[in-house]
Amino acid sequence: MTQTLAEMAVEVLATADGRAKTALCRRQAATWFAARASGTSLPVGTATPPDRPSRPALPELLDPRDVPRRRPGSPQGRIALLHAVAHIELNAVDLHWDIIARFADQPMPIGFYDDWVKAADEEAKHFNLICDCLEAMGSHYGALPAHAGMWRAAEDTEGDLHGRLAVVPMVLEARGLDVTPGMITLFRNAGEAQAVAALEVIYAEEVAHVAYGSKWFNWLCGRDGTDPKDVFHTLVRRYFHGTLKPPFNEEKRADAGLPPDFYWPLAETEG
């Protein structure tokens, strides 16, 4: 029997090991797009995702306040920074499959599923690129403790597709556009060419992930007849635990469909 896309998503979410999760993710994405290229589509279906995705025994997950400070000027500090990036990318794989499975009961155009399967596939690639860097530096994913709060945005927005799109791609992933150029400069100055190449791939592809969030958020608001900017402000204040911190990468945010009047008022109000 043909698996539905929602069932494929849950299978990824239920896989614990990082390399195994990303390998399965990439196979599922290839299966989905092969069907699309043949002129057919796999059924989206419905399935019940886990409250939390399966995770390997390591890294140890700590409260954000307890994660040791990174000092990126040293080799160990750069390893710690890449470890944090790997952790973000692995969570992103799960977040993108979770949005498919959790909201599969809501009628959305087929392009919605195309976008998030593609985003998940790219996040899997990013995780593997960073793991390769860590291993080349004598470390590995799981060698250091990591942030336990990464899944909170998914839990907070489990019943609100508008909220999920607002917080995950349009706030959390947009933050990556702000900070990645500085990381690229840091690793370039340290002569870490493999890390620079991996981060440049991530930086180029993350713009599209933010754009998917913006596109479908605006689509939902258009369907509902609501003002996207006002809805975005309301939902970020409701669900995002933190502040939107400048400086913002206004050029890349604009490329992703995020105009300044979406995020600057939140930074001013919350900051």
Residue frames as qw, qx, qy, qz and C-alpha x, y, z in Angstrom:
[[0.000, 0.888, 0.460, 0.000, 0.00, 0.00, 0.00],
 [0.380, 0.568, -0.030, 0.729, 1.30, 3.48, -0.90],
 [0.373, -0.432, -0.453, 0.685, 2.36, 5.56, 2.07],
 [0.073, 0.935, 0.299, 0.175, 0.70, 8.94, 2.38],
 [0.338, 0.621, -0.256, 0.659, 2.86, 12.03, 2.77],
 [0.496, -0.681, 0.209, -0.496, 1.62, 12.46, 6.34],
 [0.966, -0.249, 0.055, 0.030, 2.68, 8.89, 7.16],
 [0.738, 0.390, -0.156, 0.529, 6.07, 9.53, 5.58],
 [0.032, -0.743, 0.231, -0.628, 6.41, 12.63, 7.77],
 [0.747, -0.566, 0.179, -0.300, 5.63, 10.71, 10.95],
 [0.965, 0.043, -0.070, 0.251, 8.18, 8.06, 10.00],
 [0.453, 0.548, -0.254, 0.655, 10.89, 10.74, 9.87],
 [0.351, -0.688, 0.212, -0.599, 9.73, 12.24, 13.16],
 [0.904, -0.376, 0.100, -0.178, 9.91, 8.80, 14.81],
 [0.854, 0.272, -0.218, 0.387, 13.53, 8.19, 13.73],
 [0.552, -0.803, -0.041, 0.220, 15.98, 9.04, 16.51],
 [0.666, -0.262, 0.267, 0.646, 19.52, 8.97, 15.10],
 [0.122, 0.766, -0.058, -0.628, 20.46, 12.19, 13.32],
 [0.023, 0.380, -0.729, -0.570, 22.17, 10.63, 10.31],
 [0.143, 0.269, 0.945, 0.115, 19.41, 8.02, 9.99],
 [0.207, 0.714, 0.486, -0.461, 16.70, 10.68, 10.30],
 [0.172, 0.702, -0.245, -0.646, 18.24, 12.83, 7.59],
 [0.064, -0.169, 0.883, 0.434, 18.86, 9.84, 5.29],
 [0.182, 0.481, 0.856, -0.062, 15.19, 8.83, 5.60],
 [0.164, 0.753, 0.207, -0.603, 14.13, 12.45, 5.11],
 [0.092, 0.530, -0.530, -0.656, 16.04, 12.63, 1.84],
 [0.083, 0.095, 0.954, 0.273, 14.55, 9.33, 0.63],
 [0.184, 0.630, 0.691, -0.303, 11.03, 10.48, 1.46],
 [0.157, 0.726, -0.055, -0.667, 11.59, 13.77, -0.35],
 [0.019, 0.314, -0.763, -0.564, 12.93, 11.95, -3.42],
 [0.139, 0.328, 0.933, 0.047, 9.88, 9.67, -3.40],
 [0.188, 0.730, 0.441, -0.488, 7.50, 12.63, -3.16],
 [0.160, 0.699, -0.266, -0.644, 9.16, 14.59, -5.97],
 [0.105, -0.118, 0.893, 0.421, 9.51, 11.53, -8.22],
 [0.203, 0.534, 0.816, -0.087, 5.75, 11.08, -8.00],
 [0.157, 0.797, 0.172, -0.557, 5.19, 14.78, -8.68],
 [0.002, 0.527, -0.574, -0.627, 7.51, 14.64, -11.72],
 [0.169, 0.110, 0.941, 0.270, 5.59, 11.66, -13.11],
 [0.289, -0.249, -0.399, -0.834, 2.46, 13.77, -13.28],
 [0.630, -0.519, -0.552, -0.168, 0.86, 12.25, -10.22],
 [0.128, -0.596, 0.471, -0.637, 1.05, 13.01, -6.52],
 [0.341, -0.133, -0.883, 0.293, 1.13, 10.77, -3.51],
 [0.393, -0.742, -0.451, -0.302, -1.90, 11.28, -1.30],
 [0.024, -0.597, 0.412, -0.688, -1.31, 13.74, 1.53],
 [0.643, -0.308, -0.700, 0.041, -3.52, 11.73, 3.89],
 [0.403, -0.764, 0.188, -0.467, -3.56, 12.24, 7.64],
 [0.754, -0.029, -0.565, 0.333, -1.44, 10.85, 10.46],
 [0.506, -0.855, -0.084, -0.073, -0.82, 11.67, 14.10],
 [0.483, 0.582, -0.452, 0.474, 2.64, 13.12, 14.71],
 [0.632, -0.337, -0.537, 0.446, 4.34, 12.58, 18.07],
 [0.250, -0.949, -0.170, 0.093, 4.23, 15.42, 20.58],
 [0.190, -0.821, 0.466, 0.269, 8.02, 15.46, 20.34],
 [0.761, 0.498, -0.402, -0.106, 10.20, 13.93, 17.63],
 [0.941, -0.249, -0.011, 0.227, 12.50, 11.04, 18.49],
 [0.085, 0.912, -0.382, 0.125, 16.01, 12.13, 19.42],
 [0.724, 0.239, -0.576, 0.295, 19.34, 10.35, 19.93],
 [0.690, -0.555, -0.362, 0.292, 20.57, 9.77, 23.49],
 [0.403, -0.508, 0.050, 0.760, 23.13, 12.52, 22.91],
 [0.224, 0.374, -0.407, 0.803, 23.45, 15.47, 22.88],
 [0.229, -0.470, -0.687, 0.505, 22.32, 16.13, 26.42],
 [0.006, -0.672, -0.382, -0.634, 19.56, 18.74, 26.21],
 [0.336, -0.288, -0.475, 0.761, 19.85, 21.60, 28.69],
 [0.035, 0.894, 0.382, -0.232, 17.80, 24.62, 29.60],
 [0.499, 0.751, 0.046, 0.429, 19.02, 27.47, 27.37],
 [0.247, -0.914, 0.230, -0.227, 20.41, 29.26, 30.43],
 [0.764, -0.484, 0.421, 0.072, 22.58, 26.24, 31.26],
 [0.848, 0.440, 0.097, 0.281, 24.20, 25.76, 27.83],
 [0.587, -0.455, 0.093, 0.663, 27.88, 26.78, 28.16],
 [0.227, 0.891, -0.062, -0.389, 28.81, 30.07, 26.52],
 [0.843, 0.342, 0.203, 0.361, 30.62, 29.66, 23.20],
 [0.220, -0.806, 0.257, 0.486, 33.93, 31.45, 22.68],
 [0.827, 0.529, 0.192, 0.018, 34.31, 31.27, 18.91],
 [0.154, 0.888, -0.431, -0.043, 37.84, 32.68, 18.89],
 [0.345, -0.455, 0.821, -0.004, 39.23, 29.25, 19.82],
 [0.319, 0.121, -0.855, -0.391, 39.07, 25.96, 17.88],
 [0.067, -0.282, -0.918, 0.270, 36.88, 24.45, 20.60],
 [0.239, 0.474, 0.325, -0.783, 34.63, 27.49, 20.47],
 [0.399, 0.333, -0.479, -0.707, 34.21, 27.09, 16.72],
 [0.231, -0.070, -0.966, -0.095, 33.37, 23.41, 17.23],
 [0.071, 0.399, 0.724, -0.558, 30.76, 24.45, 19.79],
 [0.331, 0.444, -0.032, -0.832, 29.28, 26.95, 17.34],
 [0.399, 0.187, -0.736, -0.514, 29.02, 24.34, 14.57],
 [0.107, -0.186, -0.954, 0.208, 27.51, 21.89, 17.05],
 [0.232, 0.452, 0.462, -0.727, 24.80, 24.44, 17.81],
 [0.409, 0.382, -0.372, -0.741, 24.17, 24.91, 14.08],
 [0.272, 0.039, -0.938, -0.213, 23.86, 21.13, 13.59],
 [0.042, 0.327, 0.822, -0.464, 21.32, 21.02, 16.42],
 [0.340, 0.472, 0.116, -0.805, 19.29, 23.79, 14.79],
 [0.387, 0.300, -0.639, -0.594, 19.35, 22.04, 11.42],
 [0.163, -0.100, -0.981, 0.018, 18.20, 18.71, 12.87],
 [0.173, 0.452, 0.619, -0.619, 15.33, 20.43, 14.63],
 [0.348, 0.444, -0.201, -0.801, 14.46, 22.17, 11.37],
 [0.243, 0.058, -0.901, -0.356, 14.15, 18.79, 9.62],
 [0.075, -0.362, -0.893, 0.257, 11.57, 17.78, 12.20],
 [0.175, 0.486, 0.294, -0.804, 9.80, 21.14, 12.19],
 [0.340, 0.316, -0.456, -0.759, 9.22, 20.96, 8.44],
 [0.309, -0.112, -0.919, -0.217, 7.89, 17.39, 8.53],
 [0.027, -0.374, -0.751, 0.544, 5.79, 18.25, 11.58],
 [0.295, 0.370, 0.046, -0.880, 4.02, 21.12, 9.78],
 [0.413, 0.108, -0.711, -0.559, 3.06, 18.62, 7.05],
 [0.334, -0.204, -0.918, 0.061, 1.76, 15.94, 9.40],
 [0.051, -0.338, -0.625, 0.702, 0.21, 18.17, 12.05],
 [0.323, 0.475, 0.120, -0.810, -1.79, 20.32, 9.64],
 [0.035, -0.029, 0.863, 0.502, -2.53, 17.70, 6.97],
 [0.110, 0.556, 0.814, -0.124, -6.22, 17.91, 7.85],
 [0.127, 0.740, 0.137, -0.646, -6.34, 21.54, 6.68],
 [0.700, 0.581, 0.368, 0.192, -7.02, 22.03, 2.96],
 [0.180, -0.765, 0.306, 0.537, -3.91, 23.53, 1.38],
 [0.673, 0.660, -0.242, -0.230, -2.68, 23.69, -2.23],
 [0.973, 0.036, -0.025, 0.227, -0.24, 20.96, -3.30],
 [0.444, 0.678, -0.251, 0.530, 2.49, 23.60, -3.56],
 [0.486, -0.736, 0.287, -0.372, 2.40, 23.96, 0.23],
 [0.931, -0.253, 0.260, 0.042, 3.57, 20.36, 0.58],
 [0.764, 0.507, -0.051, 0.395, 6.13, 20.74, -2.21],
 [0.081, 0.829, -0.278, 0.478, 7.70, 23.67, -0.38],
 [0.576, -0.647, 0.405, -0.292, 7.99, 22.02, 3.03],
 [0.974, 0.008, 0.171, 0.147, 9.23, 18.71, 1.66],
 [0.615, 0.624, -0.128, 0.465, 11.91, 20.63, -0.26],
 [0.177, -0.811, 0.331, -0.448, 12.79, 22.65, 2.84],
 [0.843, -0.427, 0.305, -0.119, 13.08, 19.48, 4.96],
 [0.916, 0.278, 0.054, 0.284, 15.30, 17.88, 2.32],
 [0.373, 0.732, -0.226, 0.523, 17.61, 20.90, 2.33],
 [0.471, -0.730, 0.340, -0.359, 17.74, 21.01, 6.14],
 [0.965, -0.164, 0.194, 0.068, 18.80, 17.34, 6.09],
 [0.723, 0.511, -0.074, 0.458, 21.58, 18.26, 3.66],
 [0.024, -0.823, 0.268, -0.500, 22.62, 21.14, 5.93],
 [0.767, -0.554, 0.274, -0.173, 22.77, 18.88, 9.00],
 [0.955, 0.059, 0.135, 0.258, 25.00, 16.42, 7.17],
 [0.484, 0.703, -0.139, 0.503, 27.29, 19.17, 5.87],
 [0.269, -0.787, 0.336, -0.443, 27.81, 20.52, 9.39],
 [0.904, -0.344, 0.249, -0.049, 28.28, 17.01, 10.83],
 [0.850, 0.370, -0.022, 0.375, 30.96, 16.43, 8.20],
 [0.168, 0.786, -0.266, 0.531, 32.69, 19.62, 9.36],
 [0.624, -0.647, 0.309, -0.312, 32.51, 18.54, 13.00],
 [0.975, -0.085, 0.173, 0.112, 33.96, 15.13, 12.20],
 [0.665, 0.570, -0.115, 0.468, 36.77, 16.71, 10.17],
 [0.057, -0.751, 0.335, -0.567, 37.58, 18.81, 13.26],
 [0.316, 0.162, -0.859, 0.369, 37.71, 15.71, 15.49],
 [0.341, 0.055, 0.569, -0.746, 34.25, 16.06, 17.02],
 [0.131, -0.277, -0.869, -0.388, 30.69, 14.92, 16.22],
 [0.467, -0.415, -0.137, -0.769, 27.07, 15.84, 16.80],
 [0.831, -0.431, -0.329, -0.125, 26.22, 14.76, 20.33],
 [0.660, 0.110, -0.418, 0.614, 29.65, 15.53, 21.77],
 [0.072, 0.104, -0.310, 0.942, 28.41, 18.71, 23.48],
 [0.134, 0.523, 0.724, -0.429, 25.20, 19.66, 25.29],
 [0.050, 0.305, 0.510, 0.803, 22.52, 21.46, 23.29],
 [0.293, -0.055, 0.144, -0.943, 19.56, 23.77, 23.69],
 [0.112, 0.269, 0.945, -0.147, 16.39, 22.04, 24.97],
 [0.268, 0.544, 0.380, -0.698, 14.03, 24.82, 23.96],
 [0.019, 0.200, -0.622, -0.757, 14.11, 24.30, 20.21],
 [0.102, -0.330, -0.890, -0.297, 10.81, 22.41, 20.07],
 [0.033, 0.444, 0.570, -0.691, 8.87, 24.93, 22.15],
 [0.275, 0.305, -0.223, -0.884, 7.69, 26.86, 19.10],
 [0.362, -0.053, -0.830, -0.420, 6.18, 23.66, 17.69],
 [0.204, -0.364, -0.849, 0.324, 4.41, 22.86, 20.96],
 [0.071, 0.413, 0.306, -0.855, 3.07, 26.39, 21.37],
 [0.403, 0.372, -0.265, -0.793, 1.65, 26.47, 17.82],
 [0.197, -0.011, 0.973, 0.123, 0.47, 22.86, 17.53],
 [0.283, 0.582, 0.753, -0.118, -3.10, 23.96, 16.81],
 [0.176, 0.891, 0.110, -0.403, -2.43, 27.14, 14.86],
 [0.753, 0.323, 0.314, 0.480, -1.02, 26.97, 11.32],
 [0.177, 0.917, 0.028, 0.355, -0.88, 30.76, 11.05],
 [0.487, -0.829, 0.272, -0.045, 1.10, 30.86, 14.30],
 [0.863, -0.152, 0.354, 0.327, 3.46, 28.10, 13.20],
 [0.609, 0.575, 0.215, 0.502, 4.31, 29.93, 9.98],
 [0.064, -0.954, 0.047, -0.289, 4.74, 33.23, 11.81],
 [0.573, -0.747, 0.337, -0.010, 7.10, 31.91, 14.49],
 [0.847, -0.154, 0.410, 0.301, 9.16, 29.17, 12.82],
 [0.646, 0.378, 0.300, 0.592, 10.11, 30.39, 9.34],
 [0.151, 0.840, 0.188, 0.486, 9.28, 34.08, 9.71],
 [0.385, -0.878, 0.222, -0.175, 10.98, 34.65, 13.10],
 [0.774, -0.458, 0.405, 0.166, 13.32, 31.78, 13.96],
 [0.775, 0.235, 0.374, 0.453, 14.61, 31.03, 10.47],
 [0.262, 0.905, 0.075, 0.328, 14.72, 34.72, 9.58],
 [0.476, -0.835, 0.267, 0.065, 17.08, 35.13, 12.54],
 [0.825, -0.089, 0.398, 0.391, 19.45, 32.77, 10.75],
 [0.516, 0.703, 0.217, 0.439, 19.62, 35.25, 7.87],
 [0.169, -0.963, 0.107, -0.179, 20.78, 37.89, 10.36],
 [0.584, -0.693, 0.421, 0.047, 23.55, 35.90, 12.05],
 [0.926, 0.135, 0.274, 0.223, 24.95, 33.59, 9.37],
 [0.506, 0.790, -0.126, 0.323, 27.04, 36.22, 7.53],
 [0.268, -0.817, 0.442, -0.255, 28.97, 36.90, 10.74],
 [0.855, -0.258, 0.449, 0.006, 29.61, 33.18, 11.22],
 [0.823, 0.503, 0.108, 0.241, 30.88, 32.87, 7.66],
 [0.202, 0.873, -0.297, 0.330, 33.32, 35.72, 8.30],
 [0.584, -0.643, 0.463, -0.177, 34.48, 34.13, 11.56],
 [0.903, -0.033, 0.412, 0.120, 35.24, 30.76, 9.94],
 [0.659, 0.698, -0.002, 0.280, 36.82, 32.40, 6.88],
 [0.042, -0.878, 0.385, -0.280, 39.18, 34.37, 9.14],
 [0.686, -0.468, 0.546, -0.108, 40.04, 31.12, 10.94],
 [0.179, 0.470, -0.788, -0.356, 40.90, 29.41, 7.65],
 [0.465, 0.106, 0.848, -0.232, 38.11, 26.84, 8.05],
 [0.241, 0.207, -0.539, -0.780, 37.25, 26.46, 4.37],
 [0.196, -0.242, -0.933, -0.178, 34.96, 23.43, 4.78],
 [0.051, -0.559, -0.652, 0.510, 32.82, 25.24, 7.36],
 [0.123, 0.440, -0.112, -0.883, 32.70, 28.37, 5.18],
 [0.229, 0.034, -0.759, -0.609, 31.45, 26.33, 2.21],
 [0.179, -0.404, -0.894, 0.079, 28.78, 24.59, 4.34],
 [0.023, -0.582, -0.444, 0.681, 27.55, 27.85, 5.86],
 [0.142, 0.312, -0.342, -0.875, 27.39, 29.52, 2.45],
 [0.229, -0.202, -0.867, -0.393, 25.10, 26.72, 1.21],
 [0.172, -0.531, -0.750, 0.355, 22.92, 27.11, 4.29],
 [0.006, -0.484, -0.130, 0.865, 22.77, 30.90, 3.94],
 [0.186, 0.123, -0.563, -0.796, 21.73, 30.71, 0.27],
 [0.316, -0.264, -0.860, -0.301, 19.01, 28.11, 0.83],
 [0.140, -0.433, -0.704, 0.545, 17.54, 29.46, 4.06],
 [0.176, 0.191, -0.077, -0.963, 16.23, 32.53, 2.24],
 [0.438, -0.112, -0.676, -0.582, 13.78, 30.27, 0.41],
 [0.356, -0.335, -0.843, 0.224, 12.64, 28.63, 3.66],
 [0.005, -0.383, -0.374, 0.845, 11.76, 32.01, 5.14],
 [0.289, 0.144, -0.378, -0.868, 10.05, 32.86, 1.84],
 [0.359, -0.252, -0.866, -0.242, 7.92, 29.70, 2.03],
 [0.196, -0.447, -0.691, 0.533, 6.71, 30.82, 5.44],
 [0.095, 0.365, 0.048, -0.925, 5.95, 34.33, 4.23],
 [0.282, 0.013, -0.655, -0.701, 4.21, 33.09, 1.07],
 [0.379, -0.348, -0.846, -0.136, 1.87, 30.68, 2.84],
 [0.146, -0.441, -0.539, 0.703, 1.23, 33.04, 5.77],
 [0.183, 0.290, -0.133, -0.930, 0.17, 35.72, 3.30],
 [0.327, -0.105, -0.787, -0.512, -1.90, 33.17, 1.36],
 [0.272, -0.430, -0.827, 0.238, -3.80, 32.17, 4.50],
 [0.022, -0.467, -0.319, 0.824, -4.42, 35.80, 5.44],
 [0.229, 0.148, -0.447, -0.852, -5.61, 36.51, 1.89],
 [0.329, -0.268, -0.869, -0.254, -8.02, 33.59, 2.10],
 [0.270, -0.519, -0.691, 0.424, -9.27, 34.86, 5.46],
 [0.069, 0.821, 0.292, 0.486, -9.50, 38.50, 4.35],
 [0.555, -0.787, -0.097, 0.253, -7.18, 39.67, 7.15],
 [0.221, 0.918, -0.312, 0.107, -4.19, 42.02, 7.17],
 [0.885, 0.101, -0.360, 0.277, -1.01, 39.88, 7.22],
 [0.281, 0.470, -0.423, 0.722, 1.06, 42.48, 9.09],
 [0.499, -0.473, 0.239, -0.686, -1.47, 42.89, 11.89],
 [0.962, -0.159, -0.127, -0.183, -1.99, 39.13, 12.21],
 [0.734, 0.301, -0.423, 0.437, 1.78, 38.56, 12.26],
 [0.002, 0.511, -0.427, 0.746, 2.28, 41.08, 15.06],
 [0.733, -0.378, 0.127, -0.551, -0.51, 39.52, 17.12],
 [0.981, -0.016, -0.191, -0.026, 0.77, 35.96, 16.69],
 [0.583, 0.387, -0.466, 0.542, 4.43, 36.73, 17.36],
 [0.227, -0.501, 0.404, -0.731, 3.50, 38.53, 20.56],
 [0.861, -0.258, 0.054, -0.435, 1.36, 35.53, 21.54],
 [0.998, 0.015, -0.046, 0.029, 3.75, 32.70, 20.73],
 [0.652, 0.493, -0.332, 0.471, 7.33, 33.96, 20.53],
 [0.676, -0.708, -0.108, 0.174, 9.20, 33.82, 23.84],
 [0.627, -0.180, 0.142, 0.744, 11.94, 36.36, 23.43],
 [0.128, 0.822, 0.036, -0.554, 12.70, 39.57, 21.62],
 [0.726, 0.587, 0.204, 0.296, 13.39, 40.35, 17.98],
 [0.489, -0.698, 0.135, 0.506, 16.91, 41.69, 18.16],
 [0.522, 0.843, -0.126, 0.043, 18.51, 43.98, 15.60],
 [0.238, 0.473, -0.365, -0.766, 20.64, 44.27, 13.57],
 [0.770, 0.351, 0.491, -0.206, 18.42, 42.73, 10.90],
 [0.328, -0.117, 0.682, 0.643, 19.59, 41.54, 7.49],
 [0.436, 0.546, 0.269, -0.663, 17.05, 43.73, 5.74],
 [0.346, 0.463, -0.585, -0.569, 18.21, 42.81, 2.22],
 [0.178, 0.053, -0.976, -0.117, 17.83, 39.05, 2.66],
 [0.221, 0.369, 0.737, -0.521, 14.64, 39.44, 4.68],
 [0.443, 0.531, -0.034, -0.721, 13.20, 41.47, 1.80],
 [0.302, 0.304, -0.809, -0.403, 14.28, 38.75, -0.65],
 [0.091, -0.143, -0.975, 0.141, 12.27, 36.34, 1.51],
 [0.267, -0.558, -0.571, -0.540, 9.15, 38.52, 1.46],
 [0.474, -0.624, -0.489, 0.383, 9.58, 40.01, 4.94],
 [0.186, 0.748, 0.062, 0.634, 9.26, 43.81, 4.80],
 [0.264, 0.209, -0.534, 0.776, 10.66, 45.93, 7.66],
 [0.443, -0.318, 0.122, -0.829, 7.20, 46.93, 8.92],
 [0.845, -0.216, -0.457, -0.174, 6.64, 43.29, 9.90],
 [0.795, -0.178, -0.430, 0.389, 9.57, 42.98, 12.29],
 [0.268, 0.335, -0.273, 0.861, 10.80, 46.45, 13.32],
 [0.476, -0.543, -0.018, -0.692, 7.64, 47.32, 15.30],
 [0.899, -0.340, -0.273, -0.024, 8.05, 44.10, 17.27],
 [0.667, 0.113, -0.331, 0.658, 11.68, 44.86, 18.03],
 [0.002, 0.439, -0.155, 0.885, 10.75, 48.34, 19.22],
 [0.664, -0.487, -0.129, -0.553, 7.75, 47.19, 21.24],
 [0.932, -0.283, -0.221, 0.044, 9.35, 44.13, 22.81],
 [0.684, 0.229, -0.291, 0.628, 12.85, 45.51, 23.15]]
